[in-house]
Every structure is written in C-alpha cells, then in structure tokens.
Amino acid sequence: MNLSILTIILLGIVQGAAELLPISSSAHVIVVEKLLGLPASSPPMTFLLVMLHTGTMFAVLLYFWPRWRKLLRGEGMLTASSFVKAIVFATFATGVLGLLLKKIIEHIIHGKDVETIFGNTHLIAAALLAAGVLIIVADRFDQSSEQRPLTTSRCVGIGLIQGLCLPFRGFSRSGATISLGLVQGLSREFAEDFSFALAVVLTPPVVVIELYRMIKESHGTAITHTAGAVGAHAAHVVTALHYGEMVAPGLLGMVFSFLSGLLALKWLSAWLENGQWKLFGYYCLVAAVVVWLLPV
C-alpha cells in the first residue's frame, strides 16, 4: 500500500486534532479512511496509526508536564502520593472494565471481525451522539462553587467511563472523562489534567497491543505465500523490509500529529476553562448526523 505524502499529512493532522479534542479521533480517522478508500485494518495502516498515536502522546507530555509537575510537588488540591494513587485506581478500573467488555464482545460476535463491526458508521454515529449529549450536560454544572476533592470513588468512576470508551469508536475518551469530572464537581483545569494523565498511562499498552496485532497479522499473511522453515524465515525478512519502508512515512505523520496535537490542546484548554465546553458537544451532535448519512 503506497500512501501519498498529502494523505499521510492529512491523517496526521486529523489524528492529532481529533485524538486530543473531545470529538473522537477513531471516528474521524475511520471516516477519512472510508472517504479515501484506505484499507483501515491492513498492517501498514495500523503501523501508521501507531506512529500517529505516538506523536499525540508526545504532544500531551510536552503540554501538560509543567502542570503535572506542580501536582507531583503537592502544590494542587492533592498531595503528590494522592495524585499518583488516583491515577493507579482509575487506570485499574479502566483495565478491569476494558477486559470485561472485550470478553463480552468476543462472546457476542463469535469470531467476527471486531474492527469491521465497530467501524460501522451507524454505531460510530450513535457513540458520537452519546458523547455530545454528555459534554453538553456536563457544561451545565456550575464550577464557581467550592470544588470537590478527587475521592477514590470519583477517580474510579472516571476510570470506568474511560474503559467504556475503549471499544466504541466515536465515544471520545477525553470528552467522557473530563465531562464526568465536571459532573462530579472537579475544577475544569484539574479535570483536564487528570484526564490526560490517564491518557499518557493508557497509550503505551494500547500501542503495544496494536503493534502485536499488526505483526501477527502481517506475519500470517506473508507466511501463507511461502512454505516450511525456509518460508518462515522468508516471511520474517519480508515483514521487516515492509515495515522498514513504512518508517519514513510514519515519522512524517508523527510530526504532523504532534504539531496538530499541541494546537488542539491549546484550543481545548481555552474552550474548557472559558466555559465553552458545550461547543464540542454541539460539534459531536452535528458529526453524528453526518456520519450516520455515510455508507455503512
């Protein structure tokens, strides 16, 4: 699969912006792939998306590290140890619910292609609608009163809603976690800080899982064209050469997802902290209608 430089740049910009804005990157990337006729589940596309995710993770680290450093020094509403414990509890809740949903989904679909099912535009549209409603409702909560502390039950709740977002393309992770933080009475800035701290913890294992799935599928495809021990060795060589060719395009996409991600974070912070959070919700509602009208 040969991708033009323009296509790689477009995917990098879309991934970077949509990954960090509360509008669901997976939904937008899937729609772009469908419109451009790209094979979304192919190993080269998976490799490129992994590189794009890595770019956005670096953007989050660069943008939030000064704010997290203050929290880790105990300069915020929590002590450093309490902040770290909250991240651990929330991430554990995400992992438990994520694995449970995976088992339930695998049982229901009986070996069908998960990527194909959750890439269905009607399902994506429904998830965008749910995310939009949640964001709009959360924006109505008054943050001017005394801020509530981040208790264990509240951070576990945020972790659970993050876990719920994992399989559903269109149900924005940042939109859901920040919105639930607002509903629970957290300050807008702290809800944002905590949401993206969870994202940085969650991204590496997700990237590793995607890389493993990609290598497994690519190796299986390559080895079907060969036979025996020599064929297995040839398959490894073919796979290595194939990904070697994708490194340069992947790095280009990563740069653009990084730059786009930084701009998106500044945009998100401005709207969130200036009381314009609901505008992201309205966008999700419009996007839900548009995606619903696209071919399944």
C-alpha positions in Angstrom: 0.0 0.0 0.0 1.5 3.3 -1.1 0.2 6.4 0.6 0.9 9.9 -0.8 2.6 12.5 1.3 -0.6 14.6 1.3 -2.6 11.6 2.6 -0.1 11.0 5.4 -0.1 14.7 6.4 -3.9 14.7 6.3 -4.1 11.7 8.6 -1.6 13.1 10.9 -3.5 16.4 11.3 -6.8 14.7 11.7 -5.4 12.2 14.3 -3.6 14.9 16.2 -6.5 17.2 16.5 -9.3 14.7 17.0 -7.3 12.5 19.4 -6.9 15.3 21.9 -10.1 17.3 21.3 -13.2 15.6 22.8 -14.6 14.6 19.4 -13.1 11.1 19.0 -10.1 10.5 16.8 -11.1 7.0 15.9 -14.4 8.2 14.4 -12.7 10.9 12.4 -9.9 8.7 11.2 -12.3 5.9 10.2 -14.4 8.4 8.2 -11.3 9.8 6.4 -10.2 6.2 5.6 -13.6 5.4 4.2 -13.7 8.6 2.1 -10.2 8.0 0.7 -10.8 4.2 0.2 -7.9 3.2 2.5 -7.7 -0.3 4.0 -8.2 0.6 7.7 -7.3 -2.8 9.1 -4.2 -3.5 6.9 -0.9 -3.8 8.8 0.7 -0.8 7.0 -2.3 1.4 8.1 -2.1 0.0 11.6 1.6 0.8 11.7 1.0 4.4 10.5 -1.8 4.9 13.1 0.5 3.6 15.9 3.1 6.3 14.8 0.4 8.9 14.8 -0.7 7.9 18.4 2.9 8.2 19.5 3.0 11.7 18.1 0.0 12.8 20.1 1.3 11.2 23.2 4.5 13.3 23.0 2.3 16.4 22.5 0.4 15.6 25.7 3.7 15.1 27.6 5.1 18.4 26.4 2.0 20.4 27.1 1.0 19.0 30.5 4.3 18.3 32.1 4.6 21.8 33.7 1.1 21.4 35.2 1.7 17.8 36.3 5.0 18.8 37.9 3.1 21.2 40.2 0.7 18.4 41.2 3.5 16.0 41.8 5.1 18.6 44.1 1.8 18.7 46.1 1.0 22.3 45.0 -2.5 21.5 44.0 -5.6 20.2 45.7 -3.9 16.8 46.2 -0.7 15.6 47.7 1.7 14.0 45.2 1.0 10.5 46.5 -2.7 11.0 46.4 -2.5 12.2 42.7 -0.4 9.1 41.8 -2.8 6.8 43.7 -5.8 8.3 41.9 -4.2 7.6 38.6 -3.5 4.0 39.6 -7.0 3.4 40.8 -8.6 4.9 37.7 -6.3 3.0 35.4 -7.0 -0.2 37.2 -10.8 0.4 36.8 -10.2 1.1 33.1 -8.3 -2.2 32.7 -10.9 -4.3 34.5 -13.9 -2.9 32.6 -11.9 -2.9 29.3 -11.1 -6.6 29.6 -14.6 -7.4 30.7 -16.1 -5.7 27.7 -13.6 -7.4 25.4 -14.7 -10.8 26.7 -18.4 -9.9 26.4 -18.0 -8.6 22.9 -16.0 -11.6 21.7 -18.7 -13.9 23.1 -21.4 -12.0 21.4 -19.8 -11.7 17.9 -18.5 -15.3 17.8 -15.2 -14.7 16.0 -16.4 -12.0 13.7 -14.0 -9.1 12.8 -14.2 -6.6 15.7 -12.6 -3.8 13.7 -15.3 -4.2 11.0 -18.2 -4.2 13.5 -17.0 -1.2 15.4 -16.1 0.6 12.2 -19.8 0.6 11.3 -20.8 4.3 10.6 -24.2 3.9 12.4 -22.5 2.6 15.5 -20.0 5.4 15.4 -22.8 8.0 14.9 -24.6 6.7 18.0 -21.4 6.9 20.0 -20.8 10.5 18.8 -24.4 11.4 19.8 -23.9 9.9 23.3 -20.6 11.8 23.7 -22.2 15.1 22.5 -25.1 14.8 25.0 -22.7 14.0 27.9 -20.5 17.0 27.1 -23.5 19.4 26.8 -24.9 18.2 30.1 -21.6 18.4 31.9 -21.1 22.0 30.8 -24.2 23.0 32.7 -22.6 22.1 36.0 -21.6 25.3 37.9 -17.9 25.3 38.7 -17.9 28.6 40.6 -18.9 26.9 43.9 -16.4 25.1 46.2 -14.5 22.4 44.3 -15.0 18.9 45.4 -12.0 16.7 46.2 -11.0 13.7 43.9 -12.0 10.9 46.2 -11.4 7.2 45.4 -15.0 6.6 44.2 -14.7 9.6 41.9 -11.4 8.6 40.3 -12.7 5.0 39.9 -15.8 6.4 38.2 -13.6 8.3 35.7 -11.6 5.2 35.1 -14.7 3.2 34.4 -16.1 5.6 31.9 -12.7 5.6 30.2 -12.9 1.8 30.0 -16.3 2.1 28.4 -14.9 4.4 25.7 -12.2 1.8 24.6 -14.3 -0.4 22.2 -16.7 2.3 21.0 -15.4 4.4 18.1 -17.0 7.8 18.4 -17.3 7.9 22.2 -14.5 10.3 23.0 -12.2 9.3 25.8 -11.2 12.9 26.8 -14.8 14.1 26.3 -16.2 11.4 28.6 -13.5 11.6 31.4 -13.4 15.4 31.5 -17.2 15.6 31.5 -17.6 13.2 34.3 -15.0 15.1 36.3 -17.1 18.3 35.8 -20.3 16.5 36.8 -18.5 15.2 40.0 -17.6 18.8 40.9 -13.9 18.9 39.9 -12.5 22.1 38.6 -12.2 22.4 34.9 -8.4 22.6 34.9 -8.0 19.7 37.3 -10.5 17.5 35.3 -8.4 18.2 32.2 -5.1 17.5 34.0 -6.3 14.2 35.4 -7.9 13.1 32.1 -4.7 13.5 30.1 -2.6 12.0 32.8 -4.7 8.8 32.4 -4.3 9.1 28.7 -0.5 9.0 28.9 -0.6 5.9 31.1 -3.1 4.2 28.8 -1.4 5.0 25.5 1.7 2.8 25.7 -0.1 -0.5 26.4 -2.6 0.3 23.6 0.2 0.9 21.2 1.9 -2.3 22.2 -1.3 -4.3 21.7 -1.8 -2.7 18.2 1.8 -3.5 17.3 1.5 -7.1 18.4 -1.8 -7.5 16.4 -0.2 -5.9 13.4 2.9 -8.0 13.4 0.9 -11.2 13.9 -1.5 -10.4 11.0 1.4 -9.3 8.7 3.5 -12.4 9.5 0.5 -14.6 8.9 -0.2 -13.0 5.5 3.5 -13.3 4.5 3.9 -16.9 5.5 0.9 -18.1 3.5 2.8 -17.2 0.4 5.8 -19.4 1.4 6.2 -22.9 2.9 8.3 -24.7 5.5 11.2 -23.5 7.6 12.7 -21.5 4.7 9.2 -20.0 4.1 9.0 -18.9 7.8 12.4 -17.2 7.6 11.4 -15.5 4.3 8.2 -14.3 6.0 10.3 -12.6 8.7 12.5 -10.9 6.1 9.5 -9.7 4.0 7.8 -8.3 7.2 11.0 -6.5 8.3 11.5 -5.0 4.8 7.9 -4.0 4.6 7.9 -2.1 7.9 11.3 -0.6 7.0 9.6 1.1 4.1 6.9 2.5 6.4 9.3 4.1 8.9 9.8 7.4 6.9 6.1 7.9 6.2 5.3 7.0 9.8 7.8 9.6 11.1 6.3 12.3 8.8 2.8 11.5 10.1 4.1 11.5 13.7 5.5 15.0 13.3 2.2 16.4 12.0 0.1 14.6 14.6 2.5 16.1 17.3 2.1 19.6 16.0 -1.6 19.3 15.4 -2.0 17.8 18.9 -0.3 20.8 20.5 -2.6 23.2 18.8 -5.6 21.1 19.7 -4.6 21.0 23.4 -4.4 24.8 23.5 -7.8 25.0 21.8 -9.3 22.5 24.3 -7.9 24.3 27.3 -9.2 27.7 26.1 -12.8 26.5 25.5 -12.9 24.3 28.6 -11.6 27.0 31.0 -13.7 29.8 29.4 -17.0 28.0 29.7 -17.3 26.9 26.1 -17.0 23.2 26.7 -20.6 22.6 25.3 -19.5 23.7 21.9 -17.6 20.5 21.5 -20.8 18.7 22.4 -22.7 20.5 19.6 -20.0 19.6 17.2 -20.3 15.9 18.1 -24.1 16.1 17.5 -23.6 17.5 14.0 -20.8 15.0 13.3 -23.2 12.2 14.4 -25.7 13.2 11.8 -23.0 13.5 9.1 -21.5 10.1 9.9 -25.0 8.4 10.0 -25.5 9.5 6.5 -22.3 8.0 5.2 -22.3 4.5 3.7 -22.1 1.7 6.3 
